[in-house]
Amino acid sequence: MRKADSLRRWLTACLPDDFKDHPDRLQIYIEAGQIGARQSATLSFVYQYTLKALIMDFAGDADRLMVPMLAWIAKEQPELLRRQDSQPFAFEAELLDSETFDIEISIDLTERVIVTPRADGSGYDVDHPPEPDFTDAFPGVSASFTDAFAGDIPLLPGAE
């Protein structure tokens, strides 16, 4: 499940003052995980889970957190931004004092895994294909939300 690590690295890169010196203020975990699979000619499957991001002692405007979250979703699970209810994720917050709060973000995610048997019978190759690219969903618009916000910050390992 690669998206949990991707979100941690993304938020740390986007909010370095909050998490580089205090990585313990960002906890990421997975709840309600399931495997989606059908009997077929391959062993391919889908991880389905709720990713929880708990951000503790967050100070300042919540927009500093929500904008990077939406940019990450635009790249890692773009279909959430196309939902009929226009609600890509949920959150709960606890105000600690007049300046800080704890916030827990819940995102329902999927990760496709393609399993292909090797021709020589020596095992299987496993691939995690990229998410669908919806950047051309609006003809004539070439910039994505992630590009505008992130610039050159890679989301996934090896994307440098």
DSSP file with accessible surface (Angstrom, degrees, kcal/mol):
  #  RESIDUE AA STRUCTURE BP1 BP2  ACC     N-H-->O    O-->H-N    N-H-->O    O-->H-N    TCO  KAPPA ALPHA  PHI   PSI    X-CA   Y-CA   Z-CA
    1    1 A M              0   0  100      0, 0.0     4,-0.5     0, 0.0     3,-0.3   0.000 360.0 360.0 360.0  97.6    0.0    0.0    0.0
    2    2 A R     >  +     0   0  143      1,-0.2     4,-2.0     2,-0.1     5,-0.1   0.652 360.0  74.7 -86.4 -20.4    2.1    2.8   -1.4
    3    3 A K  H  > S+     0   0    7      1,-0.2     4,-2.6     2,-0.2     5,-0.2   0.818  88.9  60.5 -70.5 -26.7   -0.3    5.8   -1.0
    4    4 A A  H  > S+     0   0   19     -3,-0.3     4,-2.1     2,-0.2    -1,-0.2   0.949 109.6  42.2 -63.4 -46.3    0.2    6.0    2.8
    5    5 A D  H  > S+     0   0   80     -4,-0.5     4,-2.6     1,-0.2     5,-0.2   0.897 112.3  55.4 -65.7 -39.7    3.9    6.6    2.3
    6    6 A S  H  X S+     0   0    0     -4,-2.0     4,-2.5     1,-0.2    -2,-0.2   0.922 108.1  48.2 -59.6 -43.9    3.2    9.0   -0.6
    7    7 A L  H  X S+     0   0    0     -4,-2.6     4,-2.9     2,-0.2     5,-0.3   0.924 110.4  51.4 -65.7 -41.5    0.9   11.1    1.6
    8    8 A R  H  X S+     0   0   82     -4,-2.1     4,-2.2     1,-0.2     5,-0.2   0.952 113.4  43.9 -59.5 -48.5    3.5   11.3    4.4
    9    9 A R  H  X S+     0   0   72     -4,-2.6     4,-2.2     1,-0.2    -1,-0.2   0.910 114.2  51.7 -64.3 -38.5    6.2   12.4    2.1
   10   10 A W  H  X S+     0   0    2     -4,-2.5     4,-2.6    -5,-0.2     5,-0.2   0.948 111.9  43.8 -63.6 -50.7    3.9   14.9    0.3
   11   11 A L  H  X S+     0   0    0     -4,-2.9     4,-2.4     1,-0.2    -1,-0.2   0.889 113.2  52.3 -66.0 -36.2    2.7   16.6    3.5
   12   12 A T  H  < S+     0   0   34     -4,-2.2     7,-0.2    -5,-0.3     8,-0.2   0.910 113.1  44.9 -64.9 -39.0    6.2   16.7    4.9
   13   13 A A  H  < S+     0   0   40     -4,-2.2    -2,-0.2    -5,-0.2    -1,-0.2   0.888 117.9  43.1 -71.4 -37.8    7.5   18.4    1.7
   14   14 A C  H  < S+     0   0   25     -4,-2.6    -2,-0.2     1,-0.2    -1,-0.2   0.785 126.6  30.5 -79.6 -28.4    4.5   20.8    1.5
   15   15 A L    >X  +     0   0   10     -4,-2.4     4,-1.8    -5,-0.2     3,-1.2  -0.476  69.7 155.9-127.4  60.7    4.5   21.7    5.2
   16   16 A P  H 3>>S+     0   0   50      0, 0.0     4,-1.9     0, 0.0     5,-0.7   0.845  71.6  58.1 -62.9 -32.6    8.2   21.4    6.3
   17   17 A D  H 345S+     0   0  141      1,-0.2     4,-0.1     2,-0.2    -5,-0.1   0.787 112.2  42.9 -66.7 -24.9    7.9   23.8    9.2
   18   18 A D  H <45S+     0   0   17     -3,-1.2    -1,-0.2    -6,-0.1     7,-0.2   0.837 130.0  16.7 -87.4 -36.0    5.2   21.5   10.7
   19   19 A F  H  <5S+     0   0    3     -4,-1.8    -2,-0.2    -7,-0.2     7,-0.1   0.661 105.5  71.1-120.2 -20.5    6.6   18.0   10.1
   20   20 A K  T  <5S+     0   0  131     -4,-1.9    -3,-0.1    -5,-0.3    -2,-0.1   0.945 114.1  30.5 -66.6 -44.9   10.3   18.0    9.3
   21   21 A D  S   <S+     0   0  131     -5,-0.7    -1,-0.2     1,-0.2    -2,-0.1   0.680 133.8  34.8 -83.8 -19.1   11.3   18.9   12.9
   22   22 A H    >   +     0   0   73      1,-0.1     3,-2.1    -4,-0.0    -1,-0.2  -0.511  62.5 159.4-133.6  65.1    8.3   17.2   14.5
   23   23 A P  G >  S+     0   0   76      0, 0.0     3,-1.6     0, 0.0    -1,-0.1   0.767  70.8  71.5 -62.1 -21.1    7.5   14.1   12.4
   24   24 A D  G 3  S+     0   0  110      1,-0.3    -5,-0.1    -3,-0.1    -2,-0.0   0.668  83.4  70.7 -69.2 -12.8    5.6   12.6   15.3
   25   25 A R  G <  S+     0   0   68     -3,-2.1    31,-2.9    -7,-0.2     2,-0.5   0.546  92.6  64.4 -79.8  -6.1    2.9   15.3   14.7
   26   26 A L  E <   +A   55   0A   3     -3,-1.6     2,-0.5    29,-0.2    29,-0.2  -0.953  64.2 175.9-121.5 109.9    1.8   13.4   11.6
   27   27 A Q  E     -A   54   0A  90     27,-2.8    27,-3.4    -2,-0.5     2,-0.4  -0.963   5.8-172.3-114.5 130.3    0.5    9.9   12.0
   28   28 A I  E     +A   53   0A  26     -2,-0.5     2,-0.3    25,-0.2    25,-0.2  -0.984  14.4 156.5-124.6 130.2   -0.8    8.0    9.1
   29   29 A Y  E     -A   52   0A  74     23,-2.4    23,-3.3    -2,-0.4     2,-0.4  -0.939  33.5-119.0-147.6 169.8   -2.6    4.7    9.3
   30   30 A I  E     -A   51   0A  60     -2,-0.3     2,-0.3    21,-0.2    21,-0.2  -0.931  24.3-176.4-119.2 135.1   -5.0    2.4    7.5
   31   31 A E  E     +A   50   0A  88     19,-3.1    19,-2.8    -2,-0.4    -2,-0.0  -0.915  62.7  14.3-124.2 156.6   -8.4    1.3    8.6
   32   32 A A  E    S-     0   0A  73     -2,-0.3     2,-0.2    17,-0.2    -1,-0.2   0.868  77.2-176.0  52.8  45.1  -11.0   -1.0    7.1
   33   33 A G  E     +     0   0A  52     16,-0.2     2,-0.3    -3,-0.2    16,-0.2  -0.480   6.0 172.1 -74.8 142.6   -8.7   -2.6    4.5
   34   34 A Q  E     -A   48   0A 130     14,-2.8    14,-2.6    -2,-0.2     2,-0.5  -0.968  28.9-129.5-142.2 159.6  -10.0   -5.1    2.0
   35   35 A I  E     -A   47   0A  96     -2,-0.3     2,-0.6    12,-0.2    12,-0.2  -0.955  16.9-154.0-110.7 128.2   -8.8   -6.9   -1.1
   36   36 A G  E     +A   46   0A  21     10,-3.2    10,-2.1    -2,-0.5     2,-0.3  -0.922  33.9 143.0-101.2 120.4  -11.0   -6.7   -4.1
   37   37 A A        -     0   0   70     -2,-0.6     2,-0.3     8,-0.2     8,-0.1  -0.988  30.3-160.2-155.7 151.2  -10.4   -9.7   -6.4
   38   38 A R        -     0   0  223      6,-0.4     2,-0.3    -2,-0.3     6,-0.0  -0.959  39.7 -95.2-129.5 150.9  -12.3  -12.1   -8.7
   39   39 A Q  S    S+     0   0  205     -2,-0.3     2,-0.3     2,-0.1     4,-0.1  -0.496  70.4 130.8 -65.1 123.4  -11.4  -15.5  -10.0
   40   40 A S  S    S-     0   0   77      2,-0.5    -1,-0.0    -2,-0.3    -3,-0.0  -0.881  74.1 -71.8-155.9-169.4   -9.9  -14.9  -13.4
   41   41 A A  S    S+     0   0  103     -2,-0.3     2,-0.3     2,-0.0    -2,-0.1   0.588 113.1  45.7 -74.6  -9.9   -6.9  -15.7  -15.5
   42   42 A T  S    S-     0   0   60      2,-0.1    -2,-0.5    74,-0.1    74,-0.1  -0.804  76.6-127.5-126.8 170.7   -4.6  -13.5  -13.3
   43   43 A L        +     0   0  104     72,-0.5    73,-0.1    -2,-0.3    -4,-0.0   0.121  60.2 140.9-100.7  19.1   -4.0  -12.9   -9.7
   44   44 A S        +     0   0   29     71,-0.4    -6,-0.4    -6,-0.0     2,-0.3  -0.230  23.8 165.4 -61.7 151.1   -4.5   -9.1  -10.1
   45   45 A F  E     - B   0 113A  47     68,-2.1    68,-2.7    -8,-0.1     2,-0.4  -0.916  31.5-118.2-155.6 178.9   -6.4   -7.4   -7.3
   46   46 A V  E     -AB  36 112A  39    -10,-2.1   -10,-3.2    -2,-0.3     2,-0.4  -0.998  15.6-138.9-132.5 128.7   -7.2   -4.0   -5.7
   47   47 A Y  E     -AB  35 111A  58     64,-2.8    64,-1.9    -2,-0.4     2,-0.4  -0.752  23.5-172.8 -77.4 134.6   -6.4   -2.7   -2.2
   48   48 A Q  E     +AB  34 110A  77    -14,-2.6   -14,-2.8    -2,-0.4     2,-0.3  -0.995  21.8 134.2-130.4 124.0   -9.4   -0.9   -0.8
   49   49 A Y  E     - B   0 109A   8     60,-2.3    60,-3.3    -2,-0.4     2,-0.6  -0.984  53.7-108.2-160.6 165.3   -9.0    1.0    2.5
   50   50 A T  E     -AB  31 108A  25    -19,-2.8   -19,-3.1    -2,-0.3     2,-0.5  -0.940  31.8-152.1-102.8 118.9   -9.6    4.1    4.4
   51   51 A L  E     -AB  30 107A   0     56,-3.0    56,-2.5    -2,-0.6     2,-0.5  -0.797   9.1-160.0 -90.1 131.7   -6.4    6.1    5.0
   52   52 A K  E     -AB  29 106A  28    -23,-3.3   -23,-2.4    -2,-0.5     2,-0.5  -0.956   6.8-168.5-113.4 131.2   -6.4    8.2    8.1
   53   53 A A  E     -AB  28 105A   0     52,-2.4    52,-2.8    -2,-0.5     2,-0.6  -0.983   5.0-165.5-118.7 116.5   -4.0   11.1    8.6
   54   54 A L  E     -AB  27 104A  36    -27,-3.4   -27,-2.8    -2,-0.5     2,-0.6  -0.923   3.0-170.2-104.5 116.1   -3.9   12.5   12.1
   55   55 A I  E     -AB  26 103A   0     48,-3.2    48,-2.7    -2,-0.6     3,-0.4  -0.944  10.8-160.1-108.8 120.1   -2.2   15.9   12.3
   56   56 A M  E     +     0   0A  39    -31,-2.9    46,-0.2    -2,-0.6   -31,-0.0  -0.776  63.0   5.0-107.7 147.1   -1.5   17.0   15.9
   57   57 A D  E    S+     0   0A  74     -2,-0.3     2,-0.4     1,-0.2    -1,-0.2   0.851  78.5 177.4  55.5  41.8   -0.8   20.4   17.3
   58   58 A F  E     - B   0 101A   2     43,-2.7    43,-1.8    -3,-0.4     2,-0.4  -0.619   9.5-162.3 -80.1 127.3   -1.5   22.1   13.9
   59   59 A A  E     + B   0 100A  40     -2,-0.4    41,-0.2    41,-0.2     2,-0.2  -0.859  44.1  18.1-112.1 145.3   -1.2   25.9   14.1
   60   60 A G  S    S-     0   0   49     39,-1.1     2,-0.2    -2,-0.4    -2,-0.0  -0.511 102.2  -6.9 101.5-164.5   -2.5   28.4   11.7
   61   61 A D    >   -     0   0   96     -2,-0.2     3,-1.5     1,-0.1     4,-0.3  -0.463  51.9-138.6 -75.1 132.5   -5.1   28.4    8.9
   62   62 A A  T >> S+     0   0   32      1,-0.3     4,-2.4    -2,-0.2     3,-1.6   0.760  98.6  74.9 -62.2 -22.7   -6.6   25.0    8.0
   63   63 A D  H 3> S+     0   0  100      1,-0.3     4,-2.2     2,-0.2    -1,-0.3   0.836  83.4  66.2 -59.8 -30.7   -6.3   26.0    4.3
   64   64 A R  H <4 S+     0   0   97     -3,-1.5    -1,-0.3     1,-0.2    -2,-0.2   0.780 112.2  34.1 -61.4 -24.8   -2.5   25.4    4.6
   65   65 A L  H <> S+     0   0    0     -3,-1.6     4,-1.8    -4,-0.3    -2,-0.2   0.826 115.5  53.5 -95.3 -41.4   -3.4   21.7    5.1
   66   66 A M  H  X S+     0   0   30     -4,-2.4     4,-2.5     1,-0.2     5,-0.2   0.874 103.9  55.4 -69.1 -36.7   -6.5   21.3    2.9
   67   67 A V  H  X S+     0   0   55     -4,-2.2     4,-2.3     1,-0.2    -1,-0.2   0.958 110.0  45.1 -64.1 -48.3   -4.9   22.7   -0.3
   68   68 A P  H  > S+     0   0    2      0, 0.0     4,-2.5     0, 0.0    -1,-0.2   0.888 111.5  55.0 -61.4 -34.6   -2.0   20.2   -0.2
   69   69 A M  H  X S+     0   0    0     -4,-1.8     4,-2.5     2,-0.2    -2,-0.2   0.938 109.2  46.2 -61.6 -45.8   -4.5   17.4    0.5
   70   70 A L  H  X S+     0   0   53     -4,-2.5     4,-2.3     1,-0.2    -1,-0.2   0.892 111.7  51.7 -65.3 -37.4   -6.5   18.3   -2.5
   71   71 A A  H  X S+     0   0    0     -4,-2.3     4,-1.1     2,-0.2    -1,-0.2   0.912 110.3  49.0 -64.4 -40.8   -3.4   18.5   -4.7
   72   72 A W  H >X S+     0   0    0     -4,-2.5     4,-3.3     1,-0.2     3,-0.6   0.932 111.4  49.1 -64.1 -44.1   -2.3   15.1   -3.5
   73   73 A I  H 3X S+     0   0    0     -4,-2.5     4,-2.3     1,-0.2     7,-0.2   0.897 103.1  61.4 -62.8 -38.6   -5.8   13.6   -4.2
   74   74 A A  H 3< S+     0   0   24     -4,-2.3    60,-0.2     1,-0.2    -1,-0.2   0.839 117.9  29.9 -58.0 -30.6   -5.7   15.2   -7.7
   75   75 A K  H << S+     0   0  117     -4,-1.1    56,-0.3    -3,-0.6    -2,-0.2   0.872 128.5  35.9 -93.7 -44.3   -2.6   13.1   -8.4
   76   76 A E  H  < S+     0   0   10     -4,-3.3    -3,-0.2     1,-0.2    -2,-0.2   0.723 137.2   8.0 -90.6 -24.7   -3.1    9.9   -6.3
   77   77 A Q  S >< S+     0   0    3     -4,-2.3     3,-2.0    -5,-0.3     4,-0.4  -0.354  70.2 165.8-151.8  61.7   -6.9    9.3   -6.4
   78   78 A P  G >   +     0   0   11      0, 0.0     3,-1.7     0, 0.0     4,-0.3   0.768  67.3  71.1 -60.9 -25.8   -8.3   11.8   -9.0
   79   79 A E  G >  S+     0   0   63      1,-0.3     3,-1.5     2,-0.2     4,-0.1   0.772  85.5  69.8 -64.9 -19.2  -11.7   10.2   -9.3
   80   80 A L  G X  S+     0   0   14     -3,-2.0     3,-0.9     1,-0.3    -1,-0.3   0.816  94.6  55.4 -65.0 -27.2  -12.5   11.4   -5.8
   81   81 A L  G <  S+     0   0   77     -3,-1.7    -1,-0.3    -4,-0.4    -2,-0.2   0.501 105.1  54.0 -82.0  -1.8  -12.6   14.9   -7.2
   82   82 A R  G <  S+     0   0  136     -3,-1.5    -1,-0.2    -4,-0.3    -2,-0.2   0.240  79.0 132.8-111.7  10.2  -15.2   13.8   -9.8
   83   83 A R    X   -     0   0   91     -3,-0.9     3,-1.4     1,-0.1    -3,-0.1  -0.319  63.7-126.6 -64.9 146.2  -17.6   12.3   -7.2
   84   84 A Q  T 3  S+     0   0  190      1,-0.3    -1,-0.1     2,-0.1    -3,-0.0   0.861 111.1  50.5 -60.5 -36.1  -21.2   13.3   -7.6
   85   85 A D  T 3  S-     0   0   68      2,-0.1    -1,-0.3     1,-0.0    -2,-0.1   0.501 102.9-132.6 -84.4  -1.9  -21.4   14.5   -4.0
   86   86 A S    <   +     0   0   98     -3,-1.4    -2,-0.1     1,-0.1    -5,-0.1   0.801  68.2 123.1  56.5  33.5  -18.2   16.7   -4.4
   87   87 A Q        +     0   0  124      1,-0.1    -1,-0.1    -7,-0.1    -2,-0.1  -0.771  31.2 172.5-126.5  88.3  -16.8   15.4   -1.2
   88   88 A P        -     0   0   21      0, 0.0    20,-0.3     0, 0.0     2,-0.3   0.740  68.4  -2.3 -72.7 -21.2  -13.4   13.8   -1.8
   89   89 A F        -     0   0   38     18,-0.1     2,-0.3    -9,-0.1    18,-0.2  -0.980  63.4-129.8-160.1 167.6  -12.6   13.3    1.9
   90   90 A A  E     -C  106   0A  58     16,-2.4    16,-2.9    -2,-0.3     2,-0.3  -0.813  20.8-171.6-118.9 161.6  -13.9   13.8    5.4
   91   91 A F  E     -C  105   0A 117     -2,-0.3     2,-0.3    14,-0.2    14,-0.2  -0.988  13.8-159.1-150.3 158.4  -12.2   15.3    8.5
   92   92 A E  E     -C  104   0A 138     12,-2.1    12,-3.0    -2,-0.3     2,-0.4  -0.984  15.9-164.3-133.6 144.1  -12.7   15.9   12.2
   93   93 A A  E     -C  103   0A  58     -2,-0.3     2,-0.5    10,-0.2    10,-0.2  -0.974  12.4-159.1-133.9 146.2  -11.0   18.5   14.3
   94   94 A E  E     -C  102   0A 123      8,-3.0     8,-2.4    -2,-0.4     2,-0.5  -0.985  21.0-136.8-122.7 118.1  -10.4   19.1   18.0
   95   95 A L  E     -C  101   0A 139     -2,-0.5     6,-0.3     6,-0.2     3,-0.1  -0.626  20.5-177.6 -74.9 123.9   -9.6   22.6   19.0
   96   96 A L        -     0   0   65      4,-2.3     2,-0.3    -2,-0.5     5,-0.2   0.820  64.4 -32.0 -91.6 -38.5   -6.8   22.5   21.6
   97   97 A D  S    S-     0   0   93      3,-1.6    -1,-0.3     0, 0.0     0, 0.0  -0.867  85.8 -64.0-159.8-165.1   -6.5   26.2   22.3
   98   98 A S  S    S+     0   0  121     -2,-0.3     3,-0.1     1,-0.2    -3,-0.0   0.648 131.3  29.1 -71.7 -10.5   -7.0   29.5   20.5
   99   99 A E  S    S+     0   0  144      1,-0.1   -39,-1.1   -40,-0.1     2,-0.3   0.617 114.1  50.2-122.1 -20.0   -4.1   28.7   18.1
  100  100 A T  E     +B   59   0A  24    -41,-0.2    -4,-2.3     2,-0.0    -3,-1.6  -0.894  49.9 172.7-128.3 156.8   -3.8   24.9   17.6
  101  101 A F  E     -BC  58  95A  23    -43,-1.8   -43,-2.7    -2,-0.3     2,-0.4  -0.979  29.1-124.2-152.3 158.9   -5.9   21.9   16.8
  102  102 A D  E     - C   0  94A  34     -8,-2.4    -8,-3.0    -2,-0.3     2,-0.4  -0.891  31.3-170.6-100.0 139.0   -5.7   18.2   16.1
  103  103 A I  E     -BC  55  93A   2    -48,-2.7   -48,-3.2    -2,-0.4     2,-0.5  -0.999  12.3-160.3-135.2 135.5   -7.3   17.2   12.8
  104  104 A E  E     -BC  54  92A  39    -12,-3.0   -12,-2.1    -2,-0.4     2,-0.4  -0.979   9.1-162.0-116.4 124.0   -8.0   13.7   11.4
  105  105 A I  E     -BC  53  91A   0    -52,-2.8   -52,-2.4    -2,-0.5     2,-0.5  -0.883   1.3-161.2-106.1 135.8   -8.5   13.3    7.7
  106  106 A S  E     +BC  52  90A  23    -16,-2.9   -16,-2.4    -2,-0.4     2,-0.4  -0.980  11.0 177.6-120.4 125.4  -10.2   10.2    6.3
  107  107 A I  E     -B   51   0A   0    -56,-2.5   -56,-3.0    -2,-0.5     2,-0.6  -0.992  25.3-138.6-130.7 126.4   -9.8    9.3    2.6
  108  108 A D  E     +B   50   0A  93     -2,-0.4     2,-0.3   -20,-0.3   -58,-0.2  -0.748  37.5 179.4 -82.8 118.2  -11.3    6.2    0.9
  109  109 A L  E     -B   49   0A   3    -60,-3.3   -60,-2.3    -2,-0.6     2,-0.3  -0.823  22.1-162.5-122.7 159.4   -8.5    4.9   -1.4
  110  110 A T  E     -B   48   0A  43     -2,-0.3     2,-0.4   -62,-0.2   -62,-0.2  -0.962   1.3-165.7-134.2 152.5   -7.9    2.1   -3.9
  111  111 A E  E     -B   47   0A   8    -64,-1.9   -64,-2.8    -2,-0.3     2,-0.2  -0.941  15.8-142.7-139.4 117.1   -4.7    0.8   -5.3
  112  112 A R  E     -B   46   0A  96     -2,-0.4     2,-0.4    17,-0.3   -66,-0.2  -0.570  13.1-165.0 -78.7 141.7   -4.7   -1.5   -8.4
  113  113 A V  E     -B   45   0A   1    -68,-2.7   -68,-2.1    -2,-0.2     2,-0.6  -0.986   4.9-157.2-130.4 119.7   -2.1   -4.3   -8.5
  114  114 A I  E     -D  127   0B  64     13,-3.2    13,-2.6    -2,-0.4     2,-0.5  -0.874   8.4-165.6-100.1 121.9   -1.5   -6.1  -11.7
  115  115 A V  E     -D  126   0B  11     -2,-0.6   -72,-0.5    11,-0.2   -71,-0.4  -0.948   7.6-177.9-111.6 122.0    0.0   -9.6  -11.3
  116  116 A T  E     -D  125   0B  74      9,-2.9     9,-3.1    -2,-0.5     2,-0.1  -0.979  24.7-127.7-124.1 124.9    1.5  -11.2  -14.4
  117  117 A P  E     -D  124   0B  73      0, 0.0     7,-0.3     0, 0.0     2,-0.2  -0.459  32.2-112.9 -67.9 140.5    3.0  -14.7  -14.4
  118  118 A R    >   -     0   0   99      5,-2.8     3,-1.9    -2,-0.1     5,-0.3  -0.521  18.3-125.4 -72.7 143.8    6.5  -14.9  -15.9
  119  119 A A  T 3  S+     0   0  117      1,-0.3    -1,-0.1    -2,-0.2     0, 0.0   0.820 109.8  55.1 -60.5 -31.0    6.8  -16.7  -19.2
  120  120 A D  T 3  S-     0   0  125      1,-0.1    -1,-0.3     3,-0.0    -2,-0.0   0.439 112.1-118.2 -85.6   2.3    9.5  -19.0  -17.8
  121  121 A G  S <  S+     0   0   66     -3,-1.9    -2,-0.1     2,-0.2     3,-0.1   0.605  76.5 127.8  76.6  11.4    7.3  -20.1  -14.9
  122  122 A S  S    S-     0   0   69      1,-0.1     2,-0.3    -5,-0.0    -1,-0.1   0.363  77.7 -75.8 -85.8   7.6    9.6  -18.7  -12.2
  123  123 A G        -     0   0   24     -5,-0.3    -5,-2.8     2,-0.0     2,-0.3  -0.983  62.8 -49.8 139.4-149.6    7.0  -16.6  -10.4
  124  124 A Y  E     -D  117   0B 124     -2,-0.3     2,-0.4    -7,-0.3    -9,-0.0  -0.926  28.2-138.6-131.2 150.6    5.1  -13.4  -10.9
  125  125 A D  E     -D  116   0B  83     -9,-3.1    -9,-2.9    -2,-0.3     2,-0.5  -0.910  21.7-154.7-104.4 136.9    5.7   -9.8  -11.7
  126  126 A V  E     -D  115   0B  87     -2,-0.4     2,-0.4   -11,-0.2   -11,-0.2  -0.955  12.8-177.2-117.0 129.8    3.7   -7.3   -9.7
  127  127 A D  E     -D  114   0B  96    -13,-2.6   -13,-3.2    -2,-0.5    -2,-0.0  -0.975  21.3-153.8-129.7 140.8    3.0   -3.8  -11.0
  128  128 A H        -     0   0   42     -2,-0.4   -15,-0.2   -15,-0.2    -2,-0.0  -0.894  26.6-150.7-110.0  94.7    1.2   -0.8   -9.5
  129  129 A P        -     0   0   26      0, 0.0   -17,-0.3     0, 0.0    -2,-0.0  -0.265  22.4 -99.9 -67.6 154.4   -0.1    1.1  -12.5
  130  130 A P        -     0   0  108      0, 0.0     3,-0.1     0, 0.0   -54,-0.1  -0.264  42.6 -95.8 -67.9 161.0   -0.6    4.9  -12.2
  131  131 A E        -     0   0   32    -56,-0.3   -54,-0.1     1,-0.1   -20,-0.0  -0.330  55.5 -78.7 -69.8 158.9   -4.0    6.4  -11.5
  132  132 A P        -     0   0   59      0, 0.0     2,-0.7     0, 0.0    -1,-0.1  -0.262  44.4-126.7 -58.9 145.7   -6.0    7.6  -14.5
  133  133 A D        +     0   0  110      1,-0.1     3,-0.3    -3,-0.1   -58,-0.1  -0.877  31.6 172.2-100.2 113.4   -4.9   11.0  -15.9
  134  134 A F    >   +     0   0   70     -2,-0.7     3,-2.0   -60,-0.2     4,-0.2   0.152  43.7 113.9-103.4  17.9   -7.8   13.4  -16.1
  135  135 A T  T 3  S+     0   0   63      1,-0.3     3,-0.5     2,-0.1    -1,-0.2   0.786  77.9  50.0 -64.9 -24.3   -5.7   16.5  -17.0
  136  136 A D  T 3  S+     0   0  127     -3,-0.3    -1,-0.3     1,-0.2    -2,-0.1   0.174  75.7 108.4 -98.0  21.8   -7.3   16.7  -20.4
  137  137 A A  S <  S+     0   0   39     -3,-2.0    -1,-0.2     1,-0.2    -2,-0.1   0.769  80.7  48.8 -66.2 -23.3  -10.8   16.5  -19.0
  138  138 A F  S >  S-     0   0  146     -3,-0.5     3,-2.2     3,-0.3    -1,-0.2  -0.916  96.1-129.3-119.9 102.4  -11.2   20.2  -19.9
  139  139 A P  T 3  S+     0   0  124      0, 0.0     3,-0.1     0, 0.0    -2,-0.1  -0.188  91.1  18.3 -53.7 135.9  -10.1   20.9  -23.5
  140  140 A G  T 3  S+     0   0   90      1,-0.2     2,-0.7    -4,-0.0    -4,-0.1   0.301  97.3 107.8  87.7  -9.8   -7.6   23.7  -23.8
  141  141 A V    <   +     0   0   83     -3,-2.2    -3,-0.3     1,-0.1    -1,-0.2  -0.894  36.8 169.2-103.7 115.0   -6.7   23.7  -20.1
  142  142 A S        +     0   0  115     -2,-0.7     2,-0.4    -3,-0.1    -1,-0.1   0.639  48.6  82.6-103.6 -15.8   -3.2   22.3  -19.7
  143  143 A A        -     0   0   66      4,-0.0     2,-0.2     3,-0.0     3,-0.0  -0.726  63.1-151.7 -92.8 138.3   -2.3   23.0  -16.0
  144  144 A S     >  -     0   0   27     -2,-0.4     4,-2.4     1,-0.1     5,-0.2  -0.671  27.7-112.6-100.4 164.7   -3.5   20.7  -13.3
  145  145 A F  H  > S+     0   0   95     -2,-0.2     4,-2.0     1,-0.2     5,-0.3   0.918 119.6  50.8 -60.4 -41.1   -4.2   21.6   -9.7
  146  146 A T  H  >>S+     0   0   13      1,-0.2     4,-3.4     2,-0.2     5,-0.5   0.929 109.3  49.9 -65.0 -43.9   -1.2   19.5   -8.6
  147  147 A D  H  >5S+     0   0   92      1,-0.2     4,-1.5     2,-0.2    -1,-0.2   0.923 111.3  49.2 -59.9 -43.8    1.1   21.2  -11.1
  148  148 A A  H  <5S+     0   0   84     -4,-2.4    -1,-0.2     1,-0.2    -2,-0.2   0.881 122.3  32.7 -65.8 -35.9    0.0   24.7  -10.0
  149  149 A F  H  <5S+     0   0   79     -4,-2.0    -2,-0.2    -5,-0.2    -1,-0.2   0.910 126.3  34.5 -86.6 -45.1    0.5   23.9   -6.3
  150  150 A A  H ><5S-     0   0   10     -4,-3.4     3,-1.6    -5,-0.3     2,-0.3   0.745  70.9-177.7 -91.5 -26.9    3.4   21.5   -6.2
  151  151 A G  T 3<<S-     0   0   50     -4,-1.5    -1,-0.2    -5,-0.5    -2,-0.1  -0.445  76.5  -9.7  63.5-119.4    5.8   22.5   -9.0
  152  152 A D  T 3  S+     0   0  166     -2,-0.3    -1,-0.2     2,-0.1    -5,-0.1   0.269  96.2 124.3 -98.9  11.3    8.6   20.0   -9.0
  153  153 A I    <   -     0   0   61     -3,-1.6     2,-0.2     7,-0.1    -3,-0.1  -0.611  58.4-135.6 -74.3 117.7    7.8   18.1   -5.8
  154  154 A P        -     0   0   42      0, 0.0     6,-0.1     0, 0.0    -2,-0.1  -0.514  13.2-161.1 -74.8 143.6    7.5   14.4   -6.6
  155  155 A L  S    S+     0   0   10     -2,-0.2  -145,-0.2     4,-0.1  -146,-0.1   0.833  73.1  42.6 -88.1 -40.1    4.6   12.5   -5.1
  156  156 A L  S >  S-     0   0   62   -147,-0.1     3,-1.8     1,-0.1     4,-0.1  -0.795  94.5 -94.8-111.4 152.8    5.9    9.0   -5.6
  157  157 A P  T 3  S+     0   0   88      0, 0.0    -1,-0.1     0, 0.0    -2,-0.1  -0.338 112.0  23.6 -61.2 142.5    9.3    7.5   -5.0
  158  158 A G  T 3  S+     0   0   69      1,-0.1     0, 0.0    -4,-0.1     0, 0.0   0.456  91.6 106.8  82.5  -1.1   11.4    7.4   -8.2
  159  159 A A    <         0   0   63     -3,-1.8    -4,-0.1     0, 0.0    -1,-0.1   0.367 360.0 360.0 -89.3   6.0    9.4   10.2   -9.8
  160  160 A E              0   0  172     -4,-0.1    -7,-0.1    -6,-0.1    -8,-0.0  -0.139 360.0 360.0 -65.5 360.0   12.2   12.6   -9.3
